[in-house]
Amino acid sequence: MNVLFLKIINMSISASWLVIAVLILRLVLKKAPKWINVLLWGIVAVRLICPFSFESTVSLIPDSIGNGDFVSKWMDDYIGDIDIHHPASVSYDAAISAGREPVSDGEDGYYIVTKHDQLGEPDTVENTVMPILSVVWVAGMLLLAFYTSTSYWRLCRKVDTAVRYKDNIFQSENVSSPFVLGLIKPRIYLPFSINGPDLEHVVAHEQAHIRWKDHWWKPLGFLLLTIHWFNPFMWLSYVLLCRDIELACDEKVIKGLGNEQRADYTQALVACSVNRHTIAACPLAFGEVGVKERVKSVMNYQKPTFWIVFLAVIACVGVAACFLTNPITVGDHLVLTNSESPEGTNKLAYDIQLGKQTMSGEIYVEQWIDGTCVRSAPIVMTQSVDSIDITMRERRENGASVGTDIQIETNLYGVSLLTYFAHPANLNISAWAFNGYELGENIKLSPDQEVILAAKVFDTGSGVVRAFDCETLANEPERLENAAYTIVVRAVFSADPLGAAIYEPTPSKQIA
C-alpha cells in the first residue's frame, strides 16, 4: 500500500505542473473555442490515469519528480533519535554483525545508523508515518465514494415519479433545475415550470451534453478527484472542468443562433439557475453551473478565426508534449566533456554520475607488455564522485621518450593518483596513438561493467601504430594480447557501496 500511495503522490505532483500550465493557457486562449479548455483538462486526466510515461527532451517536468526521486527519498528519513557509528567506534563491528548496512558519507568513508541500543534498525518514514498516511488516503477515497453513492441514491429517489415528456426527456415536480442523469442511457430531467422557448433552448443544451458524452467526463473527473483528493490543484481542476464543459456546450448550441435568439437563450439560463444546489452536489448528475459567467460568454460570443483555432490546437499539442512526458532518465552515466592534446600531453575530462544502480567503482591505470599486465595502480570512487580528470604526459630525455607520467584526479579531495610508467628499454618507442571517446558521448554505466577511459598504444619499431578506440578495446579485450606495449586507464563498477569487487585484468597472466 505504501508503494502504491507514493506512486499516486508522484503522479499527482506531476499532474500539478500540467494543471498550472493549463491555468495559464486558459487565460492566454480566451478567444479560442471553449472546447479547447475541455481538451486541456483531458490532457490532465491522461497524466493522472496513465501509470507510465514516455521520456522526451522537451519535458518540463522536474527531473526529481519525473524519475520518482522526490517521493522515494521520503522512505529514507529516520524517525526519532538515532546513533551514528564510524569505523573507529567500538560499536561499528557489533552493528555490522547485527545486520546493519553501512551508509556512504560521500567522502570515501562509511558509517552505520542504529537505534539508541546501538544495534537495532532505526525507524523510518517507510515503516511509521507512511502506513498512517496510506490509511488516511484510503479513508478519504472511501468517504468520497460514500458521498457520491448517497447523493446519487437521493437524486434517483427524487425523480422516480418523473413522467416522460418525449424520447429520453422527463419532467418532474421534485426538481427545480434541468440536468442529465445516467451513464449508459442518460436521461434529461426538467422541472414542469420550464415551457415555451425556454424549454426548447434547455433541451438543446442538455442534448448537446449527451452528444459530447459529458455525462461520462464529469464522473471520470470526479473519480480522479476521489483518488487524488489530497491535492488542492485537483479540486480546482474539477470545478473548472465543470464550468468549461458548460461553456463549451453553450457555444455549441448558440453557433447558429441570431442575437435575439441568444437573448432568449440567456433568459433560459437565468431561469434555470435558481435552487440548483442539489443537482450540482451530485457528481453523477449534470446540472447547470456558473450561470453568470455563461451568460456573459453567450452575449460576447464571436466565432473564432481559423488561425486562433490552429494556434490553440498547436498549444495543446505543445502542452501534451512538455507535460505528458518525463525527462530522459540517463541513470548512472559517464560523459567526456573535454579532450586536449598539447605537445606530448593528452588530457581528458569526464563527468560521471553514480548512485542509482552503480554505487561505487575503481579506476585502474595499467601497463601492458606483450599481452601481460605488468603493473596496475588503483583509485577508488564513491557515488559522490562527479568528475574525473586524466592527464598523460610524455617524459623525454635527450630527445627520446623514456616514460609517461599519469595523473588521475576526481572532485573529491584526496582522491587522486599520480604514477609514472617507464617505457621498456628493449622497445624502440618511436610513435604512439591516443584514443578516447567522442565529446558529449553518453556512456551508460551498470554494476560489474568495465569501461576503458583512455588507451595509449605504441609503435614498437615496425612503423605501424595499432590504434583502437576505447569502446573497441572494452568490447574486444583480446586486442591487448596483440599489442607489444599499451597503457590503459580502465574503470570497473559495482553495486556494492563499499567498493568494486576484486578485479583481475582481462586477458590476465601476471600483475607485478
N, C-alpha and C positions, 0 to 999 in steps of 0.2 A: 504493500500500500504506500509506503514511503517513497519508493521509486516512482510509482505512478503519479503521486502528488507532486513530486519535483518535476516530472515531465510536464504536467499540466501547468505548473507555475512558469516554467521556461517558455512554453507555448504562449501563455497569456502575456508574458513580458514582451515576447517577440511581436505579438499582435498589437501591443500598446504603441509601439513605434509606428506601425501601419495606421492605427487609429489617428495618431497625431498628424500624419501625412494627409489622411482623408479629411480631417477637420480643416486643414489649411486649404486643400483643394476645393472644398465646398464654398469657401469664401472667394477663391480665385475664379471659380467656374459658375458664378452667379447667373450668367446669361446662357449657360449651357442647358440642354434639356434636363428635366428633373430626373429622368430615368438614369442619367449618368451617376447621380448621387446614390441611387439604389445599387447600381453596378459596383460602385466603390465599396459599399457595405458588403456586397457579395464577395469581394476580394478579401475583406477582413474575415468573413466566415470560412473561406478556404484556408486561411492561415490558422484559424482556430481548430478546424476539423482535421487537417492533414497531419498525421503523426510524424511525417518525414518531410524534408525539404531539399530541393536541389541547391547546388552551390554555384555561385557566379561571381565574376569580378565586379559587377555593378551593384552588388548587395550593399544596402545601407544599414543592415542590422549589425550592431556592435559584435566584434569577434567573440567576446566572453559570453554573450547571450547565444549567438549562433552555434557555438560549439558546446554549450552547456556548462562551461566552467563556472559561470556566475552562480548557478544554484548548486552545483556539485560541491563547491567549497563550503557550503553550509553544513555538509555532512561531516566535515573535519573539525569543526570548532569544539573545543573542550568545554565541559560544564563543571563548575565547581573548582576546588583547589587541587592543584597537581604538584608533583615533584619532578624536577628535571635532573637527570644523571648523565654526566660526561664520562668518557673512558677512564679518567683519573679517579673517579669516585669508586669507593668500595662496593657501592650498591649496583654498579653498572653490570658486572658479570652476573650478579644474582638476578637482576631484572631480565637479562638475556636468557638465563636458564628457565625463568618463569614464563617465557614465551613472548616477552615484549619485543616489538620491532624497532630497530634503530631508525632515527629520522635524520636526514641530512641538514646540516646547519648552513649550507650554501657556501662554505669556505673550506671544502675538503675535509670536514670533520663531521662527527655524528653525536647524537645524544639520544636519550631514552626518556619518555614521559610515562609516569606512573601515578597512581593514587598516593595518598599520604602514607599508605603502608609500604611504599617503595617497591611493591611487587605487582599490584592489581592493575588491570586495564582501566584507564580513566574513562568516564562517561563523556559522550559527545552528543551533539545535536541529533545525530542519526538515531541514537538509542534512547533519547529522553524527550526532547521537545518535538522532534519531527513526528513521532507517533501521535502526540496530542493534537498537533496541527492537522494531521491527516484525518483524525476523528472529527474535528471541528468542520473541516471541509465537507466530509460526507454528511454530517448533520445538517449543514446549510443546504446541500442539494436536496436532501430528503424533505426539509421544511418547505422549500420552494415547490417541490413536486406535489406535496400535500396541498399547498395553497392553490396550485394550478388545477388539480383534480377537484377540489372543493368548489372553487369558483365556477368551473365548467359544469359540475353537477347542479349547482344552484341556478345557473342560467338555463340549463336544459329543463329544469322544473318550471321555470317561468314561461317557457314557450311551448310547453306540452299541450296547451289548449289552442295554439295558433291555428288559423284556418287558411287554406290555400287561396291565394289571390289568382295566380296563374303560374304554370310551369313550376319553377323552384322558388317562387316568391310567396311568402306567407305574411299574414298580418296578425297582430296580437294586441290585446288591450293591456298586457302586462309589460310592454316595452315602450320606452319613450324616445328611442333613437334608433335609426336603422343600423343593421350590422349583418355580417356574414358569419355563419356558424357551420362547422363541419369540415373534415379533411378530405374524405373520399367523395361524398356527394354533398357539396356545400349548398346551404340554403340561405336565401335573403329574407331577413325578418324586418318588417316595417310596422310602425305604430299606425292605428286606424286614423290618427289625426292628419296624416300626410295624404294629400289628394291633389288633383289638378296638375298644373305644370310642375309643382314641387315633386310630385310622385314620379313623373317622367324623368326628371334630372337625377333624382336619388337612385332610381333603378338602374339608369345608365351608368352611374358611378359604381354601384355595387357589382354590376355585371362586368365592368372593366377590371375590378379586383379579381374576380374569378378567372377571367381570361388570362390575366398575368400571373395566375397561381399565387396571389398574395396570401391566400388562406393557408399556404404551405410555408411561405417565407417567414411570416411573423412567428408561428410556433417554432420553426427552426431557430430563429433568432433568440427566442426565449429559452429554448433548450441549451443553446450555447451560453446564454447568460446564467442558467442554472449551474452549469459546470464551472464557469469562471466567475461566480458570484462575488468572490473576494476582491475582484479588480474593479475599481470605480470607473475606469475607462469603458468597461463592458456595459455598465448601467447607462452611461451617457450614450454609447453607441446604439443600444436598444431603443432608447427614447427617440433619438434622431432617425433611426431606421423607420420607426412607425410614422413619423412625420413626413419623411421623404417619400415613403410609399404612397401616402395620401396625396402629396403634391404631384407626384408622377401620374397618379390616376386622374386627378383633376385635369392635368394638362392633356391627357389622352382624350378626355371627354369634350373639352372646350375647343379643341383644334378646329372643328368645323362650325362653331357657333359664332353668330354675329354679336355685336356689342349689346343689343337688347336681350338676347338670349343668355349672354354671360351674366347680365344683371339679375335675370331670373334665377340663374344657377347659384349665384352668391346668396340670393334670398333663401334658396333651399338649404344652403349650408348653415345659415344663421338659424333657420327654423329647426334644424336637426341638432343644434349644439347644446340644447338645454338638457339637463338631467342625464348626462351620458356617462356618469362615473361608474355605474355598474358594468357597462359594456367595456369601457377602457380598462377596467381592473382585471378582466379575464384574458389571459394570454392566448387562448384558443379561439376567441371571438374577434371579429374585425369590425370595430366601431369607428366613429368619426373623431379625430383628434386634431388639435392645432387649428381650430376654425379661423381664428383671427389672421394667422399667417396665410392660410389657404385663400381666404377672401382677398387679401392683398395681392397674392400671387396671381389669382384669376383676373383681377381687374387690370393688372400691369402686364399681362401676358403678351409677348411678341414672339413670333415664330423665329427660332434660331436660324442663323445663316449656315450654309454648308461648311464654311471654314471654322465656325465656332464648334460645330459638331465634330468635325475632323480633328481639331486640336484637343477637344475634350477626350475623344477616344484614344488619341496618342498619349495624353496624360494618364489615362487609366492603364494603358499598356506599360508605360514607364513606371508607374507606382507598383504594378504587379511584378515587374522585373526586379525592382530595387528592394521590395519588402516581402515578396513570397519566396525569395531565395536567401540562403545563408552565405556568409563569406566563405571563400575557399579555405578549407582546412588543410594546411600543409603538414600538420603533425610535426614530429621531430625531423629536422632537416639541416642541410649544410648548403651554403651558397658561397661561391667565390665572388668576392666583392672588389678585389684589386689584384692586378698582376703587373709587376715591373721587372725589367731586365737591364739594369745598368751594367756597365762593363764588368764582367767577371762575377756578377751577382744576380741571383734570382730571388724575387720577393713575391710571396703570395699572402693574401689576407682572406680569411673565411669568416662568415657569420654562421653561428651554429645555435640550434635550439634543441635542448634535451628536456626530459621531464614528463612527457606524455606516456610513452611506452619505453623509450630508451632512457634509463635513469643515470647511466654513467658510461665512461669509456676510457680508453688508454691510447695514447699516441706512441708509436714505436718508430725510432729512427734507426734504420737498418743498413748494414754494409754487406753486400753480396759479392762473392768472388767465385766464379766458375760454378754457379748454382748452389752455393752454400752460404747461409747467413753466418758470417764470422763475428759479427758484433751487433748488439741491439741495445738501445738506450730508451727506457720508457718514461712517460709522463702521464699522470692520472688526471682525468677530467670528471668533475661532478656536473649535475644538472644546472649548476649556477654559471657554468662557462658559457659565454655567448659570443666569444671571438677567439680566433686562432691566427697568429701571425707566424709565417715560416720564412726564414732567410737562409739561403745557401750562398756562401761567399767563397770563391776560389782563392786558395793561398798559393802564391808563386814565389819561387826562389831562383835567382839567376835566370829569369825568363822562363822557367819551366814550372808546370803545375805539379805541386807536391801534395796537395790535400784540399779538403773542403771543410770550412767552418760552418756548422749548422746551429741555428738558434730557433727555438720554438717558444713562443710566448702566448699566454692567454690573458683574459681580462682580470683574472683573479691574482691578487698579489702573492708572490711566492711560488706560483705555479708556472715555472719556465724551465727550459732546458738549453744548455749551451755545451756542444760537444764538437770534437774535431776528429775527422776521419782522414788518416794519412793514406795516400794512394799507394798501391803495391809497387815496390821498387822494380819488380821484374816486368812491369807493364809499361809500354811506351804510350802514355796518355797524351794524344795529340789533339783530340777534339771531344766534345760531349754535346748531348742534346738534353733539353729540359722541357718537360711537358706537364701541363696542368689541365684543369677543366676550362670550359668557356665561361666568360664573365656573366654573372647572373643566373647561371645554370643551377636549378634546384635539385639537390641530391637528397632523396628521402632516406631516412635512417630507420633501422629496426634492430631489435636485440639480436645478438650473435652475427651481426653484419660486419664485414671488413670493407673499408674504403681507403683507396690509395689517395693521399693528399698531394704528393709530389713524387716525381721519379727523375733521377739524373742518370742517364745512360751514356757510357763512354765508348769511344773508339780506341781499340787496343792495338792499333798499328796496321790494321787491314785497310784503313781508309774509309770504312763504312760504319756509320753510327746506326745501330739498330734501334731507332727511336720508336716509342709507342706511348700512347696517351694513358692517363691514369685509369680510365674506365676499362680500356683494353687489358691492362695489367691486372686489374681487380677481377675481371671475368676469365682471364687466361693466365693464372699464376705460373704455369709451366714455362712461360717465356723467360722467367728468371733462370731456369736451368740452362738456357741457351746464351745467356749473357755472361761475358767474361768478367765484367765489373759494373755494378749498379749500386746506387744509393737510393733507398726508398723510404718515404715517410708514410706510414700506414696507421690508420685508426681502427680500433676494434671496440664494439659497443655491447652493452649488456643491460638487461632488465633489473639487475641487482644494484641497488643504490650504494652498496659498499664497494663496488668496483667490478670491472670486467673479469670474466673467467680467465683461468690460466691460458695464456696464448702461446701457440707454437707456430713459427713461420711456416708457410707452405709455398714451395716444397721445403722440407726441413731435413737437414743432415747433421748440422753441428752449429752450435752457437757458442762463441768464445767470450 
